Amino acid sequence: MKKSTRALACWALVTIAATSAIPVFAQYTGPSHKPAIQTVASAAKSADDTPVVLVGTIIAKLRDEHYTFQDGSGKIEIEIDDKHFPSTPINETTKVRIHGKVDKHFGKDATIDVKKVEPF
């Protein structure tokens, strides 16, 4: 019995020493927060899927779910699914804040895929 107790104590000591000698570093692996683009001019030059928060006006409807948005720096086409439109009516003079992402397709101008529209 003495040998097995000694072996068990030795094994416990080695296990504790081995696990306490390994440094542990925690890392954040979730999404990173990037500041959103805030002007049409910057959005037009940004990479695909870049987050944007723009303040301006929706000045024209181009076709179903596609509109022209304008701020002090320029104009850009935006796409807003009907489910993302607010319940309050919006016209060409209503100032709005839109949240979305830049959408780029090869050989075409950038557009904005809008996920939220807020009257401002």
N, C-alpha and C positions, 0 to 999 in steps of 0.2 A: 503494500500500500504506500510505503514511503516513496518508492520510485515514481508511481503514478501521480502523487501529489506534487512532487518536485517537478515532474514533466509538465503538469498542468500549470503550475506557477510560472515556469520558464516560458511556456507558450503564451500565457497572458501578458507577461512582461514584454516579450518580443512584439506582440501584436500592438500593445499600447505605444511602445517606442516607435514602431514603424508608422503608425497612423498619425502620431503627433508630430512627426518630423516632416510630413508633407505639407507645404504651404497651400492654403486654399484661397483662391481669388474669385470673388463673385463678380459676374459681369452682367450688364443689362443687355438683353438680346431682343427687346421689343422694338417697335418702330421709333424712328428718330423724329424729332420735331424740327421741321424746316420752316423758316418764316415764309408766309405766303406772299406771292407777288401782289403788288397793290396798284399797278397802272396797266392800262391796255397796251401801251408802248412796250413795257417790260414783258408782258404776257406774250406778245407777238413774237418776241425773240427768245422765249424760254423753251426748255426741253419738254418733250411729251410727258404728260402726267404731273407737271409741276403744279402744286396747289396755288390757287389764286383767291383773293378776296378783293373785289372791285366795287367802287362806289361811283354811280353815274346814273344814266337813264337808258331805258330800252326805247329806241327811237323809231323802230319799224319792225313789222312782221314780214319775213321773207317768204316763208312757207310753213307748213305744219311743224310746230315745235322749234323753228329756227327764226332768230331775231337779230337785229343789229343793236349792239350795245355801244354807248359812247361815254367816255369820261373826258377830262381835260387834256389827255395826251393822245387821243385818237379813237378810232372805231374798230370793232371786231365782231365777227359773227359768233353768236352764242346759241347753244341748243338747250332748251328747257323742257323736260318731260312734263306733261300736264300735271302729274302728281306733285311736282315741286313748286308749282305756282301757288302764291298765297291766295287766301279767299277774298282779300280786299282787291278791288279793281285797280289796275295799273294802266297809265297812259304814257304818252311820250314826254310828259313833264314831271312825272312822278320819279323822285330820286329813290334809287334802290341800292341795296348792298347784295351782291351775288357771291356765292361761295361755290367753287368748283375746281376743275383741273384743266390744264392746257391739253388740247387734243390736236396732234399733228399727224398728217398723212403725207406721204412722199409726194412732192411736187405741188402741194396745195398750201394755202395760207393757214396759219394756226386758227383754231376755233376754241371756244370754251365750252366744256361739258358742265352745265350748271346743276348743282345738287341742292341749292337752297337759295330762295329769293326773299329778301326782307325789305319792305317799304322803309325808307330811311327818313 
